[in-house]
Amino acid sequence: MDEILSRLEDISDTDLRAELQKYGVVIGPILKSTRNLYLKKLTKFKAREQGLVIEEAPVVTDPPETDLEVADFKKPANNFKESVTLANSNGSSDKIYYAVSQPPKKSPYSNGLENWIFTDQLSACRAAKSVPGARFKNFSSYADALEFASTPAPLPNTLMRGDEPKPANDLPSLRKQDLNKLRHLIEQDKYDEFEDTIRSNAKYLVNSANDLPTILKEGVRYNALHVCATHNRDAFAKLIIKLIKDKTLMKEMYSSSDDDLITDKTDILLHSYINGCDGIRGDTPLHLSARLNHWQIAKVILQEPILERNRVNKEKEKVEDVIGDRVKTSREDKEKFMKLLRDCYYVPILRAEDFSSPPQIGEAVQTPPRTAKIGQNSSPLRVHALAGPMSAEDASNFKKICTSPMKRAIRCRDLEKGMEKVGRSAAKDMKIGFSEYWEFLDDFADFSTIEGLQKLEDFLSVKYDYADDIGDITKQLESLILNSPKSTKQADEVNEEVFHDAQCCGMCNECTVNGDSFIEDLESEPVFLTGLNATKLDAEVFQAVEEAGKDKIDLKTFPKVALWRKNVLHHNQYEKMSDWSSPKPKSFQIRRTELNPIFPDIY
């Protein structure tokens, strides 16, 4: 071989091409990089003519494509097993072995494991594709490849995620027509139908694909709050914000009972609604309300602590830069909107839950926090009341009134609500809003407003419905024991005397006119905020409602509030309301008593 190759080294390219063409070899250009290859081919042909024996490695051919492309791959090429056996018998080899491992349910090894070990990647890839769930890997050792092929491949589902994932909720998907219908309800001011639609499916508010606001208007990418700002629907905006904060609706959306998870998702969703940008100029709902001079909905948005007041759009414009640029707006209207933006300060009253520190008046801020940490060793202070919105000057005056030495006696006499009483009185004199946190509602409420009284009405309605169910059972038991006409007559006289009492509810003329429904409520068992007995909590809420004015309590609109007010007036008239027992646990009352001597010095 070497002698033949040495003789052919001096042959010219033309002669080399001619010699190879005699043997039927199709060759390309003869270059420096290809000349040696063609010389070796010509040397092999010359050697065979002279009868010389050439030792070559066994040639492994690919399995037929017809056998590999079928779904149930069974056997490779005929000479494949022989080539692998020869390579294995020679010991170590420079070859790379590609082993195919298959799922256990396929039972692929009836023809032997060696049939699933290859020496070229293409054949291994075809074999792996022929069986769903199979995989292959390369090895330098035949023993390692055989071990891999004998190990069943894990199933794809168990490999990645375990059990099959369950859907997040059972709520039906929404079509584009459904979202357009919801947008038309806002534009046409159909509040009741809008509320029913949203409560029927949380996906009207939340996009289940990314947990962000649902887009109601494509192109400009308006969410529901953008549409409300465009058409000045402040009532709709209040409802949207309320429903987003409603954990019941969010739990229905996410099918989870984890309060921390629901709270995080609620905060992200509310932030996206309040500060979300549209698809044109990057305007937030507050930007749109300013452009159209819709100060009513702007007032609603400005009350949210999560609002980013200094947010700019794509054109680097703040809210005050775009007031009235899409409508004809007079100077007075612009100044009114600017005053709304300026006079948006809130003064919080902070309290420690365990009374480890006295209540404090926080600094006037435009975005009041719900919690505030004062010191490293103290309990976190939480916002228990919020006065505002108001101007910076009014905020300063409000703080001076609340911390005045003249109000010291009120603050010290009532550690639970003393500071709130002072703030409530000051807010009433200054004609600003004052919202308090009430534990029995688990929410902030201002009982001088219709919204606050409605929250109290809804709470009392549930209490009275439960009491009516218990009362029905009690009456049935009493009818079995006491069924004499004398006792019935005495009970009627007592009920009639209570009904015609001059102080029954402060609105006796209205009570008489409204007929039987209110009379039946007067005859029922009195119900209070924490049970069948009045506590200090009833006295505190009663005082807050009285300061708002009893003329606001419409008997037709708030019948349960009027009935509860009557029950508080008639409960234990020989004892002052301030002496009623506290609904707090005894451990809380003892802690409060221990701290009582300290508070006068701190105030």
LOMI-18033 format. One record per atom (N, C-alpha, C): residue in one letter; x, y, z. Coordinates in steps of 0.05 Angstrom, whole numbers, plus 5000, padded with zeros to 4 digits. Layout:
BEGIN
AXYZ...
***
This chain:
BEGIN
M501649765000M500050005000M501750255000D503750265018D505450505019D507150534994E508050304982E509550334957E507850434935I505450344932I503650434911I503050734915L502550814941L501951094946L504351274940S506851184945S509251344939S509651374909R508851174894R509151204865R507151394853L504751404866L502651574855L502751864864E504551924882E504752204892E505552404871D507052314851D508052504831D506152524807I503852384807I502052394785I500652664784S500152754760S498853014756S495853004762D494653234766D491753244771D490153134748T490953184724T489553094700T489552784699D491952674703D492252384703D490752254726L490752384749L489252284772L486252264766R485252474754R482352474747R481752254727A483552224707A483052024686A483151744698E485051684716E485251424728E482751354745L481851554760L479451494777L476951454760Q476751604738Q474451574721Q474351294708K476751154705K476750884694K475250694713Y475450754739Y474150584759Y471350674766G470250864751G467550964755G467151144778V469251274787V468951464810V468251744799V466151854810V465352134804V466852314823I468552484812I470152654829I469552944823G470153114843G469853394840G472453524834P472753784840P475253924835P477453804852I479853774840I482153674854I483753914865L483753944891L485154174904L487154064923K488554234937K490554154957K489154004979S486754084986S485253965008S484053695001T483553644974T482253404966T484153204951R486553294944R488353124928R489052874944N489752894969N490552654985N488252454986L485752544988L483452364990L483252204964Y483552344941Y483352194915Y485752014911L488052084921L490351914919L489951654934K488751664958K488151424973K486151244960K484151374947K482151214933K483451064909L485151204895L486451074872L488450854882T489650894904T491450694916T489950444922K487550464934K485950224940K485250064915F484450214895F483750064870F486149924858K488550054858K490949924848K491749684864A491449704891A492149484908A490349244903R487749284899R485949064893R486648924867E487449084847E488248964822E490648784825Q492448854844Q494848694849Q494348474869G491848444879G491248224897G492148274926L492648514933L493348574961L490848574979V491048475005V488748475023V488848725040I486548855043I486249115058I484649055083E485749115107E484349075132E482649335137E480149295139E478349525144E476549465168A475749685181A473749655203A471049585192P469449435207P466849365197P465149615191V463749605169V462149835161V459349795173V458449995187V455749995199V453950175182T451850055172T449950205156T447550285172D446150485164D443750575178D441450385174P439750355194P437450185190P435650285168P434250115155P432550215133P430450415143E430050625128E428150825136E425250715139T424650515124T421950395125T421450275152D423550165165D423250035191D423350245213L424750465210L425150665231L422850865233E421550915211E419551125212E416851025221V416450765225V413950665235V413750715264A411250715276A410950785304A412150585322D411850325316D412950125334D415550015322F417750165327F420450085317F421249825330K422049635314K422649365326K425549285321K426649325297K429349225292K430849405273P433449435277P435049605260P435849445235A438049545222A439049415198A440149135204N440348965184N441148685188N443948655198N445748825188N448548795196N449348965220F447249085233F447949265256F448949105280K447548885287K448248725310K451148615307E451848535283E454548425279E456648635283S456148885274S458149095277S458549165306V456249175322V456549235350V458049015365T457448765358T458748545371T461748545366L462548605341L465348625333L466748845348A465449075351A466649295366A466949225395N464949085406N465149015435N467248815440S467648625421S469648405425S472448515423N472848735409N475548845407N476349015431G474549025451G475249185475G474449465471S476249645477S475749935475S475650015446S474150215440S473850315413S473550605414D474250745392D473951035391D471251115382K469450925378K466750985369K465051105392I463051255383I461051365402I458451205399Y457451115421Y455050945420Y452651125430Y450451095415Y447951245421Y445951035431A445251055457A443350865469A440650995472V438550835466V435750935467V434350805491S433250975509S431750875532S428850945528Q427050765535Q424250795529Q422550775555P420150875554P418350855578P417750565584P417250505610P416850225618P414350105606K412250255599K409750145589K410050045561K412250135547K412550055519K413649775515S415049655535S416249395534S417849365508P419949525504P421249525478P423449325474Y424049155495Y426448995495Y425948705487S423848655473S423348375465S425448275445N426648465429N428648385409N431448415420G431848475446G434448505457G435348795459L436848855481L437649125485L439649225464E441249035453E443249115434E442049235409N439549175403N438249295380N437549585383W437949695408W437349975413W439850135419I442150035410I444650185413I445750235385F446350485379F447150565352F449850695352T451050705329T453650845326T453451105311D451151175302D450751435289D448351575301Q448451835303Q446351985317Q443751985302L443851985275L441352005259L439651755264S440851525265S439351275270S438151275298A439651365317A438651385345A436351575347C436551795333C434351995334C431851885322R432151745299R429751625286R428451415304A430151255317A429051045335A427651165359A428751385370A427451515393A424751645385K424651755362K422151875352K420051675347S420851435341S418851225334S417251135358V418151185383V416751105407V416251345424P413751425429P413151655446P414351625474G415751845483G416851845510G419651735511A420851635489A423551525489A425551755487R427951705496R430151895495R432751745490F434751885479F437351755474F439651935484K441951795488K444251935498K446751805488N448951955484N451351845473N453251765495F454851545490F456751435509F459251355493S461551365507S464051275495S464550975500S463050865520S463350585527S460850435520Y461150205509Y458850035502Y457449935527A458849885549A457549785573A455750005585D456650255584D455050475595D452550515577A452850485551A450550515533A448550285538L449550045544L447749825549L446249865575E447649975595E446250025621E444150245618F444650455602F442650665598F440250555583A440750385563A438450275547A436750085564S437949965585S436449785602S434849925623T435350185627T433850345647T431450475634P429050425643P426650545630P426650845633A425950985613A425751275614A423251365630P423551565647P421251655663P419051775644L416651745653L414451855637L414652165637P413852295616P414052585615P412552735636N410152645643N408552775664N409752765691T410752525699T412052495725T414752625726L416052655703L418652775702L418553075708M416453205698M416253495699M414553595722R412053505724R410253635742R408653445760G409053185758G407553005776G404752965765D402753015782D399952965774D399153165753E396953105739E395953285719E394953535732P395653775721P394854025734P391754055733K390754175754K387954225755K387354515747P385054565735P384454835727P384255015751A384955275747A385055465769A382255515780N380155515763N377455555772N375555435751D373055425759D371055315741D369455535727L370455785727L368956005715L369055975684P366856035671P366956015642P368656235629S369756165606S371356365591S369556575579L370756805574L369257035563L369957075534R367857135518R368357195490R368757495488K369557575464K369957865459K367258005460Q365157875452Q362457995453Q361658045482D362457875501D361757915529D363158165540L365658195533L367158425542L366058685530N365258675505N364058915492N361458985506K359958785513K357358835527K357858965554L359958875569L360559005594L361359295591R362959345570R363759625565R361359805558H359459695543H357059845536H355359905561L355359725581L353859775605L354960015620I357660045620I358860285632I358160535616E358360515590E357860755574E354860835576Q353060645578Q350260705580Q349160755608D350960745628D350360805656D348260605667K348560355662K346860145673K348260005696Y347960135719Y349460055743Y348659775753D346159735757D345259475769D345959235751E345559265725E346259045707E349259005706F350759225709F353659205709F354659055734E353459115757E354258975782E353558685780D351258615771D350458335769D352358175750T353058315728T354858185709T357558125720I358658315734I361358275746I361358065768R359358075784R359157885806R358757595796S357657565772S357157295762S359757165752N361857315746N364257195736N366557385741A368457295758A370757465765A372557525741K372357375720K374057415696K373457675682Y371157795688Y370558065677Y372558265688L373658215711L375658395723L378558305720V378958045720V381657935720V382057765696N384357815682N385157645660N386557405671S385357175668S386456925681S389156845669A389856945645A392356875633A394757005646N394457245656N396757395668N396057535694D393657485705D392757605730D392857915729L392458025706L392358315703L389458405695P388958665695P386158745688P385358655660T382758585658T381658505633T381358745615I382158715590I382058935571I379258935558L377859165561L375159185550L375059315522K377159465515K377259595490K379959565477E380059395457E382559335444E383559585428G386059575420G387259805406G388260015426V386460145440V387260335460V387960205486R387159945489R387759785513R386659925538Y384059965538Y382660075561Y381659845579N382259865605N380959685624N378459825634A377059695653A374459805661A374660075674L376860135688L377260395701L377860605681H379160545659H379560735637H376960825625V375160625621V372560685609V370960855628C371060805654C369660965674C370661255674A373361285672A374461555672A373661705647T373361565624T372661695599T369761795601H367961655614H365161725615H364261835642N366161875660N365662005686N363661835702R364161575705R362461395720R363761345747D363461525766D364761495792D363561275808A360961225806A359761005820A360760735810F361160715784F362260465773F365060425783A366660635784A369460615793A369560525822K367760625839K367660545867K367060245870L365160155853L364359875854L366659695844I368159775824I370359615814I372559585835I373259815848I375259805869I374359635892K371759655899K370759505922K370859205916L370059125891L370058845884L372858735882I374758895873I377558795872I378558745900K377858905919K378758865947K377158645961D374958555949D373358345961D374758075958K375557965981K377057715980K375257485972T372757505976T370957285967T371057255937L370957475923L371057465894L373757365884M375857455897M378557365889M379057065895K377956975917K378156685923K376656515903E374456625893E372956475873E374556475847M376056685842M377656695817M380056505818Y381456505841Y383856355843Y383556085857S381156015866S380655755879S382655695900S383155885918S385255855939S384155975964S384955845987S384255956013S386656086027D388856116013D391156236024D390756546024D390456656048D389956946050D392257106041D394757026046D397057176037D397157186006L396656955994L396656955964L394457135953I392157115965I389957285955I390557575959T391757645982T392457925987T394458035967D396557865962D398557955942D397357995914K395757805906K394557835879K392558075878T391158125900T389358355901T390858615899D393158635913D394758885912D395858925884I396758715871I397858745844I395658825825L393358705827L391158765809L390159045813L389859135838L388959405843L390959615834H393559555837H395659735827H395459755797S394959535783S394859535754S392359695745Y390159685759Y387859835752Y388260135756I389260215780I389460495787I391660625771N393960495767N396260615754N396760505726G394860345715G395260225689G395160435666C396860385646C397060575624C395560465599D394460645583D393060555559D395160515537G394160435513G395960355492G396660585472I395760825478I396361055459I398461235471R397761385492R399661565504R400761475530G399861245539G400661155565G399261295588D396861385583D395261525603D394161335624T394261415649T392861275670T389961365671P388261235686P385461335690P385361615700L387261685718L387361965728L388062165706H389862085688H390462255665H387962305648L386462095642L384062115625L381962295639S381562255665S379662425679S380462715679A383162775680A384063045679A383763165651R384263005630R383963115603R381063195597L379163045608L376263095604L375063255626N376663335646N375763495669N373563355684H373763095688H371862935703H372962915732W372363125748W373463135775W372162935794Q369662845787Q368262655805Q369762395807I370462275785I371862025786I374762065794A375962305788A378662355798A378762355828K376662455841K376462455870K376462175881V375161985867V375061705876V377861585873I379261635851I381861515847I383961635866L383661885872L385662015890L385461915919Q383261785926Q382961675953Q384461415957E385461295936E386761035938E389761075946P390660945967P393460985976P395460865956I394560685939I396460555921I396960725896L395660955894L395961125870L398761245869E399961245845E402461385840E401861655828R401861855844R400862125836R402762255816N405262205817N407162335799N407862175774R406161985768R406761815744R406361975719V408161935699V408062085674V407361885652N406261995630N405661825607N407961815587K407461715563K409661685544K410761955535E409162165537E410062435529E411162595553K411762455575K412962575599K411062785611E408462735610E406562925621E405362815647K405262995667K403962925692K400962995690V399462925711V396562965710V395963255708E397363425724E396763715723E397463845697D399063715680D399763825654D397663785633V395663615637V393763545616V390863615624I390563775644I387863845653I386263995631G384063875622G382264005603G383364035575D385263875567D386363915540D384663775518R382563625526R380763505506R377963615506V377363795524V374763935525V375264225531K373264385524K373364675531K372964705561T374964815574T374964835603T375665125611S373965235628S374465505637S376665505658R377665745664R379765765684R378765675711E376265735718E375265645744E375165345746D374365205724D374364915726D377164795728K379064915714K381864815717K382864865745E382265095757E383165145784E381764955804K379264885798K377864695816K379264425815F380064335791F381364075789F384164095801M385564315797M388164345809M387964345840K385864475850K385464475879K384964195889L383464035873L383063755881L385663605882L387463655864L390063515865L391863615888R391663875893R393363985915R392163905942D389563945945D388263895971D387563595974C389563435973C389163145975C391063025996Y391063156019Y392763056041Y390962916061Y392162706073Y390762546093Y392462536118V391062546141V392362526167V391462266180P393262076184P392461816196P392661826227I391061666239I391261606268I392361326271L394661296283L395961036285L395660916312R395160656313R394860516339R396460256338A397360166361A398559896364A396359706373E396359476360E394259276365E394259186394D396559166406D396759066434D396959286455F396559536447F396659766465F399359786479S401459696465S404159726476S405160016474S403860176458S404560466455S402060616451P401960876458P399561036456P398961096427P396461166420P395861246392P397361506385Q397861536360Q399361756350Q398061876325I398462136322I397562276298I399862276278G399462146255G401562126235G401962376219E404062386203E404562616186E402562616163A401962856154A400162896131A401562786106V400262606092V401362476069V399262466047Q400162436022Q398262416000Q397562125994T399261946002T398661655998T399061526025P396961526042P397261426069P397761126070P399661026086P400160746088P398160616107R397860346103R396060196121R397560116146T400160086145T401760016169T404160196170A405160236194A407560396198A409160276221K411760246218K413460136238K414860356253I414360386279I415560586295I417560456314G420160476309G422060346327G422460056321Q424659936331Q425259666326Q423859466345N423359556370N422259376390N419359416394S418159616382S415359666387S413559506367S411059486375S409159346358S408559516333P408059406310P407459566287P404859726291L404959976284L402660156286L400960136261R398360106264R396660086241R394760326240V393960386216V392160616212V389360536221H388260676241H385660616252H383660836245A384561056234A382761266225A384261436205L382761566188L383961716166L382261966161A383462196165A382062456160A382962566134G381062656117G381762776092G379762696070P380162786046P382362956037P382063246045M384263386048M384363666056M386963786046S387064046049S389464196041S391664156062A394064236054A396364216073A395864396098E394664626094E394164806117E392064676135D389964566124D387864436141D389064186155A390864046142A392163816155A393763906180S395064136177S396564236200S394764316223N392464446216N390564536237N389264286250F388764086234F387463836245F389363706265K391863696260K393763576279K393863746304K393764006302K393864176326K391464136344I389164106331I386664056347I386763786361C387663586347C387663316359C389763286381T391863436380T393963416401T393763646421S391563796420S391164026438S390963926467P392064076486P391763996515P388764006524M387164166510M384364176518M382863916513K383863756494K382663496487K383963266502R385663336521R387263126535R385362946551A383363066564A381662906581A380162696565I379262766541I377762576524I379562346515R382062416508R383962206499R384662016521C384962116545C385861946568C383461786579R381061896578R378861756590R378061506574D378361516548D377661286531D380161206515L381560996524L383960916510L383360776484E380960656481E380360506457E379560686433K377960896439K376961066418K377161366424G378761426444G378961716452G380061886430M382261806418M383461956397M381661976372E380161766366E378361766344E375961956349K375061976374K372962166381K373762446377V376262516385V377262786380V377462846351G378562656336G378962696307G376262716293R374262556301R371662566288R370262836293S370562946317S369363206323S370763426307A373463406305A374963616290A374263606261A373963356250A373363326221A370563436215K368663406234K365963506230K366063806229D367563936247D367664226248D369064336223M371064196213M372564286190M371264196163K369164036165K367663946142K369463786123I370863596134I372563416119I371763126126G372562936109G371862666113G373462536136F372262346150F373662206171F372761916171S374461736163S373861456161S375261306183E373761136198E374960986220E374960686213Y376860546225Y376860256223Y375260136245W373259966237W371559826256W372059536254E372859416276E373659136276E371358956269F368859016277F366658836272F365958846242L366659056228L366259066199L368658966183D371058976197D373558916184D373959096160D373259356164D373459546142D373359826153F374160026137F373860306144F371060396137A369960566153A367260666148A366960946160D365461116146D364761386155D361761396157F360761386182F357861366186F356361626180S357861836173S356562086164S355862086135T356561866121T355961836092T353961616088I352761616064I350861406057I352361136055E354861136044E356360886041E356960766068G357660926088G358160826115G355760706128L353460846126L350960736137L350060486123Q350660466097Q349960226083Q351559986092K354060026099K355659806110K354559716137L353659906153L352459836179L349859686175E348259776155E345659646149E346059366140D348059316123D348559046113D349458856136F351158966154F351958796177F349658726195L347958926201L345758886219L343658706206S343358716180S341458536166S342158246171V344658186169V345557906174V345057826203K345558016222K345157956250K342157906256Y340458076245Y337558046250Y336457796236D337457726213D336457486200D337157236217Y339557236228Y340357016245Y338657006271A338157246282A336557266306A333657176301D332657236277D329857156271D329656856269D331656726258D331656436257D331556316285I333256426303I333256326331I330656396345G329556636339G327056716351G324756536344D324656446319D322456276310D322556016326I324955906330I325155656345I324255706374T325055936386T324355996414T321356026417K320156166398K317256206400K315755936398Q316655756382Q315355496380Q315555346406L317855366420L318155236446L316455366467E316355636466E314755776486E311755726482S310855686458S308055626453S307255366464L309055176467L308454926479L308154936509I309555136521I309555156550I307555366560L307655606548L305955826556L303855876534N301455796539N299355816518N296855936530S297056086552S294756196566S294056466554P291456536553P290656806542P291657036559K291956986585K292857196603K295657286596S297457096592S300257166586S300457296559T298757216539T298757336513T297857626515K295857686531K294857956534K296958136547Q298458036567Q300458196580Q302758256560A303458066543A305558116524A304758326504D302258326495D301258526476D301358806488E300658826514E300759086528E303559196529V305459016535V308359106537V309359196510N308659046489N309559126462N308359386453E305859426460E304459686453E305759916468E306459876493E307660086509E310360156498V311959956490V314560016479V314360156452F312360086436F312160196409F311460496411H309760576431H308860846433H310561016451D312860906459D314761056475D315661296460A315961526473A316761766459A319561756449Q321261576460Q324061556452Q324561296437C322661176424C323060916413C325160926391C325061116373C327161136353C327661426345G326361616357G326661896349G325061966325M323561786313M321961826290M319361686292C317861746314C315461586320C313261626299N313061876288N311061916268N311561736244E314061716236E314661546213E314261256220C314861176245C314460906252C311460826250T309761006259T306860946258T305860926229V306961106212V306061106184V306960856169N309360756175N310460536160N309160266165G307460246185G305760016188G306959776201D305959536192D306359286206D309259186206S310659236184S313359116182S315159226205F315059476211F316759586232F315759506259I313059476262I311859376287I312859096294E313058926274E314058656278E316958656287D318558846277D321358866285D321458956314L319659146322L319759236350L319059006369E317358826361E316558606378E318658386379S320658396362S322758186361S324758236383E326458026388E328558046408E330558256400P331358436418P333358636411P336058506403V337258616383V339858506373V341858736372F344258676381F346358876381F348758786364L350858936364L353058886345L354558626352T354758566378T356258326386T354558116398G351958136397G350257926408G347558046417L346457926438L343858006449L344158216471N346558286478N347058496499N348658716488A347958956496A349459196487A352159206501T354159296486T356859326496T357859606490K360359656498K361559916493K361859966463L362059756447L362259796418L359659916407D357359826418D354859946409D354760236416A355760306440A355760586448A357560756430E359860646422E361660796405E360560846377V359360626366V358060656339V355660846341F354160826363F351760996367F352661286367Q354861346381Q355761626383Q356661726355A357961546340A358861626313A356461686295V354361516297V351961556281V350561816290E350361866316E348962096326E350362356317E352962356317E354462596308E353962646279A353462436263A352862486235A350162606231G348362566251G345662676249G343562456244K341662436262K339562226259K337662276235D337762526225D336062586202D336962436177K339462336177K340462196153K339461906153I338361816175I337561536177I334761506166D334461456141D331861416128D330861136136L328361136146L327360876156L326960676134K326260766110K325860586088K328460486077T330560656078T333160576067T334760416087F334660496113F336260366133F334460276156P332660086152P330860006173P332259866196K334259706190K335759566212K337359756229V338459966217V339960156232V338160306251A335760386242A333760516258A332860336282L332460086276L331659896297L333859856317W336359826308W338559796326W338960046343R338560286332R338760536347R336660546369K334260456363K332160436383K332860246406N334060016399N334859826419N337059936438V338960086426V341060206442V339860406461L337960566453L336760766470L335260646493H334060406489H332460286510H333960086527H336460046521H338059846536H339159966562N338359876585N339459946611N339660246614Q337360386615Q337360676617Q338460776643Y338860606663Y339860696689Y342960686690E344260616668E347160596667E348160766644K350360906648K351461066626K352660886605M352560976580M353760826558M356760786562S358060986574S360960966577S361760746597D359760656614D360360446633D359660166623W358660146599W358059886588W360559716584S360259456586S362559286585S363759286557S366459246556S367859246530S367658966518P367358946491P367358676478P370158556476K372258696484K374958596483K375358376504P377158186499P377657976519P378858086544K378657926566K379558026592K382558086592S384157926579S387057976578S387658246566F386058326546F386358586533F385658806553Q383458766569Q382558976588Q384559006610I385858786619I387858806640I390258956630R391158896606R393359036594R392859336592R390359406584R389559686581R389659816608T388659686630T388659806656T391459856667E393259666661E395959706670E397259946658L396560006633L397860226619L396460496625N394260486638N392660726642N394160946657P395660896678P397061116691P399261236674I400261096655I402461196639I401561386618F399161346607F398261506584F398061806589P397161896613P396962196616P399662336613D401862206621D404462336618D405362336589I404562136574I405462116546I403862316529Y401262336533Y399662516518Y400662796522
***
